[in-house]
Amino acid sequence: MKKLLIAVGVSSVALVVVIAAFIGYAASTGRALDRESKAYVDDVVPAIVSSWNEQELLSRASPEFHRAAVSADVARLFCWFRMLGRLEKYEGSKGQASIGLMPQTGKVVSANYIAKAVFDAGEHPTRPNKAW
């Protein structure tokens, strides 16, 4: 009985050490991914929206985007975005990256960010500037 309790104790400690190491690795990798992805977003968003040139987006787009996007739809979208006017001020992004394991593809890294910017037409060009 004593040997069984020692074996269970040692196994429990080993399991806790493995879990702690995994959490430490994930936290460290997650912080690095967050820094890297935020820097990418803060570099790319002004490059794309400053001139509203769809080629700036397409040159940075993933193969999945190229497969899913229709060039006429991208051009139409950018035509609509041009109504915002020129970029006056980019105020940075907020968000985070995440890592997931998918059965078909394995490790998948994704990120979700919201960027704030001010354009010639203002922050909310479709909203009236006067109170009703």
Biotite code that builds the C-alpha atoms (Angstrom):
import biotite.structure as struc

atoms = struc.array([
    struc.Atom([0.000, 0.000, 0.000], chain_id="A", res_id=1, res_name="MET", atom_name="CA", element="C"),
    struc.Atom([2.866, 2.342, 0.858], chain_id="A", res_id=2, res_name="LYS", atom_name="CA", element="C"),
    struc.Atom([4.484, 1.725, -2.558], chain_id="A", res_id=3, res_name="LYS", atom_name="CA", element="C"),
    struc.Atom([1.174, 2.472, -4.308], chain_id="A", res_id=4, res_name="LEU", atom_name="CA", element="C"),
    struc.Atom([0.814, 5.795, -2.464], chain_id="A", res_id=5, res_name="LEU", atom_name="CA", element="C"),
    struc.Atom([4.404, 6.733, -3.347], chain_id="A", res_id=6, res_name="ILE", atom_name="CA", element="C"),
    struc.Atom([3.802, 5.853, -7.018], chain_id="A", res_id=7, res_name="ALA", atom_name="CA", element="C"),
    struc.Atom([0.578, 7.908, -7.095], chain_id="A", res_id=8, res_name="VAL", atom_name="CA", element="C"),
    struc.Atom([2.350, 10.831, -5.389], chain_id="A", res_id=9, res_name="GLY", atom_name="CA", element="C"),
    struc.Atom([5.294, 10.763, -7.794], chain_id="A", res_id=10, res_name="VAL", atom_name="CA", element="C"),
    struc.Atom([2.941, 10.479, -10.794], chain_id="A", res_id=11, res_name="SER", atom_name="CA", element="C"),
    struc.Atom([0.875, 13.399, -9.526], chain_id="A", res_id=12, res_name="SER", atom_name="CA", element="C"),
    struc.Atom([3.949, 15.591, -9.063], chain_id="A", res_id=13, res_name="VAL", atom_name="CA", element="C"),
    struc.Atom([5.213, 14.639, -12.543], chain_id="A", res_id=14, res_name="ALA", atom_name="CA", element="C"),
    struc.Atom([1.828, 15.476, -14.050], chain_id="A", res_id=15, res_name="LEU", atom_name="CA", element="C"),
    struc.Atom([1.760, 18.872, -12.294], chain_id="A", res_id=16, res_name="VAL", atom_name="CA", element="C"),
    struc.Atom([5.289, 19.636, -13.572], chain_id="A", res_id=17, res_name="VAL", atom_name="CA", element="C"),
    struc.Atom([4.328, 18.719, -17.158], chain_id="A", res_id=18, res_name="VAL", atom_name="CA", element="C"),
    struc.Atom([1.164, 20.834, -16.991], chain_id="A", res_id=19, res_name="ILE", atom_name="CA", element="C"),
    struc.Atom([3.064, 23.794, -15.521], chain_id="A", res_id=20, res_name="ALA", atom_name="CA", element="C"),
    struc.Atom([5.709, 23.518, -18.255], chain_id="A", res_id=21, res_name="ALA", atom_name="CA", element="C"),
    struc.Atom([3.013, 23.428, -20.943], chain_id="A", res_id=22, res_name="PHE", atom_name="CA", element="C"),
    struc.Atom([1.248, 26.475, -19.480], chain_id="A", res_id=23, res_name="ILE", atom_name="CA", element="C"),
    struc.Atom([4.550, 28.354, -19.267], chain_id="A", res_id=24, res_name="GLY", atom_name="CA", element="C"),
    struc.Atom([5.401, 27.515, -22.872], chain_id="A", res_id=25, res_name="TYR", atom_name="CA", element="C"),
    struc.Atom([1.930, 28.493, -24.090], chain_id="A", res_id=26, res_name="ALA", atom_name="CA", element="C"),
    struc.Atom([2.005, 31.799, -22.204], chain_id="A", res_id=27, res_name="ALA", atom_name="CA", element="C"),
    struc.Atom([5.454, 32.649, -23.531], chain_id="A", res_id=28, res_name="SER", atom_name="CA", element="C"),
    struc.Atom([4.553, 31.707, -27.105], chain_id="A", res_id=29, res_name="THR", atom_name="CA", element="C"),
    struc.Atom([1.231, 33.543, -26.842], chain_id="A", res_id=30, res_name="GLY", atom_name="CA", element="C"),
    struc.Atom([2.880, 36.791, -25.732], chain_id="A", res_id=31, res_name="ARG", atom_name="CA", element="C"),
    struc.Atom([5.378, 36.558, -28.568], chain_id="A", res_id=32, res_name="ALA", atom_name="CA", element="C"),
    struc.Atom([2.587, 35.907, -31.090], chain_id="A", res_id=33, res_name="LEU", atom_name="CA", element="C"),
    struc.Atom([0.595, 38.852, -29.726], chain_id="A", res_id=34, res_name="ASP", atom_name="CA", element="C"),
    struc.Atom([3.569, 41.217, -30.096], chain_id="A", res_id=35, res_name="ARG", atom_name="CA", element="C"),
    struc.Atom([4.396, 39.969, -33.586], chain_id="A", res_id=36, res_name="GLU", atom_name="CA", element="C"),
    struc.Atom([0.822, 40.034, -34.865], chain_id="A", res_id=37, res_name="SER", atom_name="CA", element="C"),
    struc.Atom([0.125, 43.496, -33.400], chain_id="A", res_id=38, res_name="LYS", atom_name="CA", element="C"),
    struc.Atom([3.266, 44.862, -35.051], chain_id="A", res_id=39, res_name="ALA", atom_name="CA", element="C"),
    struc.Atom([2.138, 43.319, -38.348], chain_id="A", res_id=40, res_name="TYR", atom_name="CA", element="C"),
    struc.Atom([-1.357, 44.820, -38.099], chain_id="A", res_id=41, res_name="VAL", atom_name="CA", element="C"),
    struc.Atom([0.010, 48.249, -37.154], chain_id="A", res_id=42, res_name="ASP", atom_name="CA", element="C"),
    struc.Atom([2.315, 48.105, -40.184], chain_id="A", res_id=43, res_name="ASP", atom_name="CA", element="C"),
    struc.Atom([-0.127, 46.693, -42.733], chain_id="A", res_id=44, res_name="VAL", atom_name="CA", element="C"),
    struc.Atom([-3.355, 48.549, -41.968], chain_id="A", res_id=45, res_name="VAL", atom_name="CA", element="C"),
    struc.Atom([-1.961, 52.043, -42.707], chain_id="A", res_id=46, res_name="PRO", atom_name="CA", element="C"),
    struc.Atom([-0.234, 50.713, -45.842], chain_id="A", res_id=47, res_name="ALA", atom_name="CA", element="C"),
    struc.Atom([-3.519, 49.321, -47.178], chain_id="A", res_id=48, res_name="ILE", atom_name="CA", element="C"),
    struc.Atom([-5.943, 52.075, -46.149], chain_id="A", res_id=49, res_name="VAL", atom_name="CA", element="C"),
    struc.Atom([-3.778, 55.141, -46.769], chain_id="A", res_id=50, res_name="SER", atom_name="CA", element="C"),
    struc.Atom([-4.290, 54.860, -50.539], chain_id="A", res_id=51, res_name="SER", atom_name="CA", element="C"),
    struc.Atom([-7.194, 52.380, -50.624], chain_id="A", res_id=52, res_name="TRP", atom_name="CA", element="C"),
    struc.Atom([-5.279, 50.353, -53.177], chain_id="A", res_id=53, res_name="ASN", atom_name="CA", element="C"),
    struc.Atom([-6.561, 46.777, -53.373], chain_id="A", res_id=54, res_name="GLU", atom_name="CA", element="C"),
    struc.Atom([-3.148, 45.601, -54.607], chain_id="A", res_id=55, res_name="GLN", atom_name="CA", element="C"),
    struc.Atom([-1.711, 46.494, -51.192], chain_id="A", res_id=56, res_name="GLU", atom_name="CA", element="C"),
    struc.Atom([-4.180, 44.045, -49.658], chain_id="A", res_id=57, res_name="LEU", atom_name="CA", element="C"),
    struc.Atom([-3.795, 41.355, -52.319], chain_id="A", res_id=58, res_name="LEU", atom_name="CA", element="C"),
    struc.Atom([0.011, 41.407, -52.089], chain_id="A", res_id=59, res_name="SER", atom_name="CA", element="C"),
    struc.Atom([-0.261, 40.554, -48.371], chain_id="A", res_id=60, res_name="ARG", atom_name="CA", element="C"),
    struc.Atom([-3.261, 38.222, -48.519], chain_id="A", res_id=61, res_name="ALA", atom_name="CA", element="C"),
    struc.Atom([-3.096, 34.547, -47.634], chain_id="A", res_id=62, res_name="SER", atom_name="CA", element="C"),
    struc.Atom([-3.596, 31.786, -50.208], chain_id="A", res_id=63, res_name="PRO", atom_name="CA", element="C"),
    struc.Atom([-6.970, 31.086, -48.558], chain_id="A", res_id=64, res_name="GLU", atom_name="CA", element="C"),
    struc.Atom([-8.055, 34.676, -49.178], chain_id="A", res_id=65, res_name="PHE", atom_name="CA", element="C"),
    struc.Atom([-6.988, 34.481, -52.824], chain_id="A", res_id=66, res_name="HIS", atom_name="CA", element="C"),
    struc.Atom([-8.984, 31.278, -53.286], chain_id="A", res_id=67, res_name="ARG", atom_name="CA", element="C"),
    struc.Atom([-12.100, 32.704, -51.633], chain_id="A", res_id=68, res_name="ALA", atom_name="CA", element="C"),
    struc.Atom([-12.086, 36.297, -52.900], chain_id="A", res_id=69, res_name="ALA", atom_name="CA", element="C"),
    struc.Atom([-13.435, 37.406, -56.245], chain_id="A", res_id=70, res_name="VAL", atom_name="CA", element="C"),
    struc.Atom([-11.328, 40.274, -57.616], chain_id="A", res_id=71, res_name="SER", atom_name="CA", element="C"),
    struc.Atom([-14.422, 42.199, -58.752], chain_id="A", res_id=72, res_name="ALA", atom_name="CA", element="C"),
    struc.Atom([-15.824, 42.011, -55.199], chain_id="A", res_id=73, res_name="ASP", atom_name="CA", element="C"),
    struc.Atom([-12.549, 43.261, -53.719], chain_id="A", res_id=74, res_name="VAL", atom_name="CA", element="C"),
    struc.Atom([-12.479, 46.158, -56.209], chain_id="A", res_id=75, res_name="ALA", atom_name="CA", element="C"),
    struc.Atom([-16.111, 47.019, -55.402], chain_id="A", res_id=76, res_name="ARG", atom_name="CA", element="C"),
    struc.Atom([-15.393, 46.912, -51.671], chain_id="A", res_id=77, res_name="LEU", atom_name="CA", element="C"),
    struc.Atom([-12.411, 49.222, -52.036], chain_id="A", res_id=78, res_name="PHE", atom_name="CA", element="C"),
    struc.Atom([-14.482, 51.581, -54.188], chain_id="A", res_id=79, res_name="CYS", atom_name="CA", element="C"),
    struc.Atom([-16.958, 51.786, -51.320], chain_id="A", res_id=80, res_name="TRP", atom_name="CA", element="C"),
    struc.Atom([-14.161, 52.285, -48.753], chain_id="A", res_id=81, res_name="PHE", atom_name="CA", element="C"),
    struc.Atom([-12.734, 55.189, -50.795], chain_id="A", res_id=82, res_name="ARG", atom_name="CA", element="C"),
    struc.Atom([-15.789, 57.185, -49.705], chain_id="A", res_id=83, res_name="MET", atom_name="CA", element="C"),
    struc.Atom([-14.082, 57.419, -46.309], chain_id="A", res_id=84, res_name="LEU", atom_name="CA", element="C"),
    struc.Atom([-11.389, 59.581, -47.879], chain_id="A", res_id=85, res_name="GLY", atom_name="CA", element="C"),
    struc.Atom([-7.710, 59.717, -47.083], chain_id="A", res_id=86, res_name="ARG", atom_name="CA", element="C"),
    struc.Atom([-6.295, 58.364, -43.846], chain_id="A", res_id=87, res_name="LEU", atom_name="CA", element="C"),
    struc.Atom([-5.708, 61.260, -41.460], chain_id="A", res_id=88, res_name="GLU", atom_name="CA", element="C"),
    struc.Atom([-4.750, 59.424, -38.278], chain_id="A", res_id=89, res_name="LYS", atom_name="CA", element="C"),
    struc.Atom([-4.107, 55.803, -37.373], chain_id="A", res_id=90, res_name="TYR", atom_name="CA", element="C"),
    struc.Atom([-4.634, 55.193, -33.668], chain_id="A", res_id=91, res_name="GLU", atom_name="CA", element="C"),
    struc.Atom([-3.328, 51.633, -33.437], chain_id="A", res_id=92, res_name="GLY", atom_name="CA", element="C"),
    struc.Atom([-4.862, 48.230, -32.943], chain_id="A", res_id=93, res_name="SER", atom_name="CA", element="C"),
    struc.Atom([-6.050, 46.090, -30.057], chain_id="A", res_id=94, res_name="LYS", atom_name="CA", element="C"),
    struc.Atom([-6.507, 42.341, -30.045], chain_id="A", res_id=95, res_name="GLY", atom_name="CA", element="C"),
    struc.Atom([-4.665, 39.067, -29.718], chain_id="A", res_id=96, res_name="GLN", atom_name="CA", element="C"),
    struc.Atom([-3.421, 35.994, -31.514], chain_id="A", res_id=97, res_name="ALA", atom_name="CA", element="C"),
    struc.Atom([-4.437, 32.436, -30.713], chain_id="A", res_id=98, res_name="SER", atom_name="CA", element="C"),
    struc.Atom([-3.240, 28.946, -31.529], chain_id="A", res_id=99, res_name="ILE", atom_name="CA", element="C"),
    struc.Atom([-5.585, 26.084, -32.224], chain_id="A", res_id=100, res_name="GLY", atom_name="CA", element="C"),
    struc.Atom([-5.164, 22.444, -33.152], chain_id="A", res_id=101, res_name="LEU", atom_name="CA", element="C"),
    struc.Atom([-7.363, 21.276, -35.994], chain_id="A", res_id=102, res_name="MET", atom_name="CA", element="C"),
    struc.Atom([-7.713, 17.568, -36.839], chain_id="A", res_id=103, res_name="PRO", atom_name="CA", element="C"),
    struc.Atom([-7.372, 18.116, -40.604], chain_id="A", res_id=104, res_name="GLN", atom_name="CA", element="C"),
    struc.Atom([-4.670, 20.802, -40.733], chain_id="A", res_id=105, res_name="THR", atom_name="CA", element="C"),
    struc.Atom([-2.810, 20.602, -37.432], chain_id="A", res_id=106, res_name="GLY", atom_name="CA", element="C"),
    struc.Atom([-1.651, 23.802, -35.726], chain_id="A", res_id=107, res_name="LYS", atom_name="CA", element="C"),
    struc.Atom([-3.526, 26.930, -36.842], chain_id="A", res_id=108, res_name="VAL", atom_name="CA", element="C"),
    struc.Atom([-2.508, 30.420, -35.760], chain_id="A", res_id=109, res_name="VAL", atom_name="CA", element="C"),
    struc.Atom([-5.118, 33.144, -36.058], chain_id="A", res_id=110, res_name="SER", atom_name="CA", element="C"),
    struc.Atom([-5.462, 36.691, -34.791], chain_id="A", res_id=111, res_name="ALA", atom_name="CA", element="C"),
    struc.Atom([-8.334, 39.063, -34.201], chain_id="A", res_id=112, res_name="ASN", atom_name="CA", element="C"),
    struc.Atom([-7.674, 42.806, -34.078], chain_id="A", res_id=113, res_name="TYR", atom_name="CA", element="C"),
    struc.Atom([-9.687, 46.003, -34.161], chain_id="A", res_id=114, res_name="ILE", atom_name="CA", element="C"),
    struc.Atom([-7.910, 49.081, -35.485], chain_id="A", res_id=115, res_name="ALA", atom_name="CA", element="C"),
    struc.Atom([-9.062, 52.653, -35.001], chain_id="A", res_id=116, res_name="LYS", atom_name="CA", element="C"),
    struc.Atom([-8.475, 55.295, -37.656], chain_id="A", res_id=117, res_name="ALA", atom_name="CA", element="C"),
    struc.Atom([-9.744, 58.721, -38.634], chain_id="A", res_id=118, res_name="VAL", atom_name="CA", element="C"),
    struc.Atom([-10.390, 59.543, -42.290], chain_id="A", res_id=119, res_name="PHE", atom_name="CA", element="C"),
    struc.Atom([-11.236, 62.715, -44.220], chain_id="A", res_id=120, res_name="ASP", atom_name="CA", element="C"),
    struc.Atom([-14.922, 61.838, -43.937], chain_id="A", res_id=121, res_name="ALA", atom_name="CA", element="C"),
    struc.Atom([-14.592, 61.375, -40.158], chain_id="A", res_id=122, res_name="GLY", atom_name="CA", element="C"),
    struc.Atom([-14.835, 58.402, -37.859], chain_id="A", res_id=123, res_name="GLU", atom_name="CA", element="C"),
    struc.Atom([-18.461, 57.565, -38.769], chain_id="A", res_id=124, res_name="HIS", atom_name="CA", element="C"),
    struc.Atom([-19.154, 58.921, -42.251], chain_id="A", res_id=125, res_name="PRO", atom_name="CA", element="C"),
    struc.Atom([-22.623, 57.347, -42.479], chain_id="A", res_id=126, res_name="THR", atom_name="CA", element="C"),
    struc.Atom([-23.821, 58.847, -39.201], chain_id="A", res_id=127, res_name="ARG", atom_name="CA", element="C"),
    struc.Atom([-25.193, 62.421, -39.384], chain_id="A", res_id=128, res_name="PRO", atom_name="CA", element="C"),
    struc.Atom([-23.038, 65.024, -37.629], chain_id="A", res_id=129, res_name="ASN", atom_name="CA", element="C"),
    struc.Atom([-26.033, 66.828, -36.151], chain_id="A", res_id=130, res_name="LYS", atom_name="CA", element="C"),
    struc.Atom([-28.376, 65.705, -33.414], chain_id="A", res_id=131, res_name="ALA", atom_name="CA", element="C"),
    struc.Atom([-31.995, 65.081, -34.425], chain_id="A", res_id=132, res_name="TRP", atom_name="CA", element="C"),
])
